Amino acid sequence: MELHQLRYFLAVVDEGTFTAAAEAVRISQSGVSTQLQKLERELGVVLIDRSARRVTLTPAGQRLLPYARAAIAAVDDVTGAANDIRGLVTGSLRVATVTGLIWPPLFDALGAIYRQHPGIDLRLHEGNSDQLLAEVRDGLADLAVAAWSGEPPEGVQTVILVDDPLVAVVAEDHPWRARKSIRPHQLAHADLIALPPGTGARAALDGVLARADARRIQPRWEVSSPAYVQMLASRGIGIGVVSATTAEGWDAVTAIPISDDRARSQFGLVWQPRPSHAAQALLEHVLPRAGNARAEWQHR
C-alpha cells in the first residue's frame, strides 16, 4: 500500500468525481483510477461504487475511510513537525464560516497566516452551520466559525464566542413593541421570519416551538440572511427571530426578549480534535481574541 493511493482515495471521496479528484491531485484521471484499483486489489475489498454518476462509497469504503484519513493525518503530522523544526509551516488550511460573517479577528488571523506562512494553501468558503460542523467532523474543513443551540457539537473542539438569547424583532409600530417579553405560545401564533434550518438561531427557535407544543409550526418567511429578517420585520411583514447580538444596532425595529431561558444560540470556533500544524498556527492568532468576541463580532 502506498501513501499516494490513500491520498487519491480521499481526493475521490472529497471531490465527488474521479475527474475533480484528478485535478485536485494533479495527475490524469486514468492514473487515479488505476491506483485506486491497485489499492482495492491489495486490500481485497471494493471501496468505490462506480455505477453512479457521482462517487459513492461501498460499505467497506465507509468503514475504511476514517482509517485512511487518520493515516494521512499522521504522515502530515510528521511533515509538520519537521517543518516546525525548520521554522516553516506548510500544508493546506481549509477554513469555513457561516454565510455573511463579519468578525474582524478571523480575517486578521487569515491575513497574518497569508503573510507569515506563504507555504500554506489557504482556502475559505461559506455555508450553513450544520453543513460546516459536518465538514469539520469529516475532515473536509480544518476550522469553522459556526453556530449551534444547546450542547456543544460532538466530535470536534469548540470555543464559544457568543452565547446569545433569542429575541423577537418587530416593527416600530407593531402592537408588541412596548412588551417586556414575548411568550413562546405567542410566537407560535405569529407570522415568523426565520433563518433556514442548519443555523443556530433556527435550531434555537425550533426548540422554543417544540417546548410550546407547536413543533409543527413553520415560519411563514424563511430567509438566508439576517439582513432580510430586519428588512421584512421593519416593514411589519411578520416577527423576526434572531440572536440578540445579531439584532444589535438594527434600525426601525425593536428587539424583545423571549421568555424561555433555553432559547439561546451559541456561536463559536470549531476545529478538529487533532488540528494540523497549519490549523494550530491559525488558532494561535485567533484564540487570544475569542474572549472579546461579543464586542468585536458583527454578523449581518
PATOR-990146 format. One record per residue (C-alpha): residue in one letter; x, y, z. Coordinates in steps of 0.05 Angstrom, whole numbers, padded with zeros to 5 digits, always signed. Layout:
! residues N
aXYZ...
END
This chain:
! residues 300
m+00000+00000+00000e+00027+00068-00020l+00011+00134+00014h-00007+00166-00053q-00061+00113-00063l-00094+00134+00003r-00089+00207-00018y-00122+00192-00085f-00177+00153-00048l-00191+00213-00003a-00189+00260-00062v-00242+00220-00098v-00286+00219-00036d-00276+00294-00021e-00283+00319-00092g-00341+00274-00112t-00317+00252-00180f-00255+00220-00210t-00246+00279-00256a-00246+00330-00200a-00201+00286-00158a-00151+00281-00214e-00150+00357-00220a-00141+00364-00144v-00081+00316-00141r-00054+00339-00209i-00050+00272-00245s-00092+00241-00300q-00160+00212-00286s-00136+00144-00311g-00078+00149-00262v-00125+00160-00203s-00169+00103-00226t-00111+00055-00235q-00081+00070-00167l-00149+00061-00133q-00158-00006-00167k-00089-00028-00143l-00108-00006-00072e-00173-00045-00075r-00137-00108-00100e-00086-00103-00044l-00139-00093+00009g-00185-00145-00021v-00247-00101-00019v-00282-00052-00065l-00280+00019-00038i-00317+00059-00091d-00384+00044-00123r-00371+00064-00195s-00442+00051-00221a-00469+00120-00202r-00454+00187-00236r-00427+00215-00170v-00378+00175-00128t-00408+00136-00071l-00373+00093-00021t-00386+00019-00012p-00398-00005+00059a-00325-00027+00061g-00304+00042+00037q-00345+00076+00091r-00312+00033+00145l-00242+00045+00119l-00249+00120+00105p-00234+00144+00176y-00172+00099+00179a-00147+00128+00113r-00157+00199+00140a-00121+00181+00204a-00062+00151+00166i-00054+00212+00122a-00062+00258+00182a-00007+00220+00219v+00040+00228+00160d+00023+00301+00155d+00039+00308+00229v+00109+00281+00216t+00118+00330+00159g+00090+00386+00202a+00137+00371+00260a+00197+00371+00213n+00174+00438+00185d+00167+00465+00256i+00239+00446+00268r+00259+00484+00206g+00216+00543+00225l+00165+00531+00169v+00091+00519+00167t+00063+00487+00104g+00004+00445+00083s-00069+00461+00068l-00115+00502+00112r-00189+00498+00097v-00230+00549+00136a-00306+00555+00134t-00354+00607+00161v-00428+00619+00164t-00453+00659+00105g-00443+00733+00113l-00396+00730+00173i-00362+00796+00192w-00317+00781+00251p-00252+00820+00242p-00206+00776+00286l-00216+00717+00238f-00197+00758+00178d-00139+00790+00216a-00114+00719+00230l-00123+00697+00158g-00083+00758+00135a-00027+00742+00184i-00024+00669+00162y-00023+00691+00089r+00036+00738+00101q+00076+00697+00151h+00067+00627+00121p+00065+00632+00045g+00074+00556+00041i+00003+00545+00067d-00051+00531+00014l-00105+00574+00046r-00178+00564+00026l-00242+00597+00053h-00315+00581+00039e-00384+00595+00068g-00444+00552+00087n-00497+00540+00140s-00476+00517+00208d-00499+00445+00205q-00461+00436+00139l-00397+00468+00169l-00399+00425+00232a-00405+00363+00189e-00346+00385+00146v-00302+00393+00207r-00322+00325+00234d-00310+00292+00166g-00242+00326+00157l-00266+00369+00098a-00252+00433+00137d-00198+00446+00188l-00233+00502+00225a-00301+00534+00222v-00339+00592+00253a-00409+00565+00263a-00470+00567+00308w-00508+00515+00347s-00561+00510+00400g-00558+00470+00464e-00500+00425+00480p-00434+00436+00442p-00428+00393+00379e-00396+00325+00388g-00333+00301+00354v-00299+00369+00350q-00265+00420+00395t-00302+00485+00407v-00294+00553+00438i-00357+00595+00447l-00350+00666+00421v-00421+00689+00436d-00475+00655+00478d-00537+00693+00460p-00611+00694+00478l-00661+00695+00422v-00703+00758+00412a-00766+00774+00373v-00756+00832+00325v-00817+00875+00310a-00831+00939+00271e-00833+01005+00310d-00908+01010+00302h-00922+00937+00320p-00971+00925+00378w-00917+00883+00414r-00866+00938+00413a-00877+00960+00485r-00876+00890+00514k-00820+00869+00561s-00820+00798+00535i-00855+00750+00488r-00882+00683+00509p-00866+00622+00465h-00940+00606+00453q-00949+00677+00426l-00893+00665+00376a-00928+00601+00354h-00988+00641+00330a-00947+00696+00294d-00922+00702+00223l-00850+00686+00237i-00789+00707+00198a-00732+00659+00210l-00664+00637+00184p-00662+00569+00149p-00652+00501+00182g-00579+00487+00196t-00568+00554+00231g-00560+00562+00306a-00616+00613+00313r-00665+00568+00275a-00647+00508+00318a-00660+00550+00380l-00727+00574+00351d-00748+00503+00334g-00732+00485+00407v-00776+00542+00432l-00834+00520+00388a-00826+00447+00409r-00828+00465+00483a-00890+00506+00469d-00921+00443+00438a-00921+00477+00370r-00866+00437+00335r-00908+00431+00272i-00910+00507+00264q-00865+00530+00207p-00841+00602+00197r-00881+00639+00144w-00817+00672+00118e-00752+00634+00113v-00693+00676+00092s-00619+00663+00082s-00592+00728+00112p-00603+00764+00178a-00607+00828+00139y-00671+00801+00106v-00701+00789+00174q-00690+00862+00191m-00717+00887+00125l-00781+00846+00129a-00794+00858+00203s-00783+00933+00198r-00839+00935+00146g-00887+00897+00191i-00883+00834+00149g-00880+00785+00207i-00840+00775+00271g-00766+00763+00263v-00729+00715+00309v-00653+00721+00314s-00599+00723+00367a-00593+00786+00409t-00524+00803+00382t-00548+00796+00311a-00602+00847+00323e-00557+00898+00358g-00555+00964+00321w-00613+00948+00275d-00655+01008+00254a-00730+01013+00250v-00743+00952+00294t-00748+00934+00368a-00717+00871+00396i-00758+00838+00451p-00733+00781+00496i-00767+00714+00490s-00788+00685+00558d-00753+00618+00551d-00686+00610+00587r-00666+00556+00538a-00678+00599+00477r-00605+00611+00464s-00558+00606+00405q-00483+00593+00413f-00434+00617+00362g-00361+00596+00362l-00298+00567+00334v-00298+00493+00316w-00238+00452+00297q-00215+00380+00290p-00192+00342+00353r-00123+00335+00322p-00112+00402+00287s-00059+00405+00233h+00002+00449+00242a-00029+00500+00195a-00094+00500+00236q-00054+00508+00300a-00019+00568+00271l-00087+00600+00255l-00114+00583+00324e-00054+00617+00357h-00075+00681+00322v-00149+00678+00334l-00160+00646+00402p-00130+00703+00443r-00185+00748+00416a-00242+00699+00429g-00255+00729+00498n-00273+00796+00468a-00315+00766+00412r-00381+00797+00433a-00352+00867+00429e-00318+00854+00362w-00367+00807+00328q-00418+00832+00279h-00460+00786+00236r-00506+00818+00186
END
